[in-house]
Amino acid sequence: MTARREAFALPAIFLTVALLGGVRAGAPTELRPPSVYALVLGILLLRLLVQSGTLAPDRLLSSSRSLLANVNGGVAIATLWAAASQTFALLTPDSGLPRLVANGFFLVLLLNTAAAAPNRSRLLRSLAVTFGSAFLVKFAILAELSTPGTGWRKRVLQVLLEGVTLGALTQEPSDPINGYLALMTIGLFLVGVFLLPFRDSSMAGSLPVRAAKPAQGELVER
């Protein structure tokens, strides 16, 4: 990663994600900060990025770097945390049983992924699948159930969810533009994570090769 991209691109991407993730279009339009729970999830994701090698902190903060470079690295990490927290807050339903289930799902998923110790490529795929699934649940399924009226898609979902009290699932109707903003926010966040300075695992964990023990009677050169 070049110093220019590190200094400007990453903080700009993550700051944009943090701002877009808090926008709730409607009447009136609001800018919501992430909850304390989302901030905790952001810390867990940050730790997971470091554990998997997706983020190499020593390439952003190091005694061998200049003061300005370390400041830039610190800003990149801080904005990454803010963006991750805001992404979790964005994908969490606003109320009811879906909010409780989503909060528990994200926590268990992060802890389970940390226990599995994935590498960078597997973690990136896991994040894309997780965020994509959460987006579909909130902005497709729950949004359709919460929309007034009885369209065919809503009737299909009601049949699939037969026996479930819809009152526990429905959310406050929101402007459809929020779904487009969320999709753009998630995509931008994943791009930023992909561009993070990562740890090269090609040499990581490699063990020194031990010299083979000479066979009996073999001449050992000194």
Buried (B, 14 or more C-beta within 10 A) or exposed (E): BEEEEBBEBBBBBBBBBBBBBBBBBEEEEEEEBBBEBBBBBBEBBBEBBBBBBBBBBEBBBEEEBEEEBBEBBEBBBBBBBBBBBBBBBBBBBBEBEBBEBBBEBBBEBBEEBBEEEBBBEBBBEBBBEBBBEBBEBBBEBBBBBBBEEEEEEBEEBBEEEEEEEEEEBBBEEBEEEBBEBBBBBBBBBBEBBEBBBBBEEEEEEEEEEEEEEEEEEEEEEE
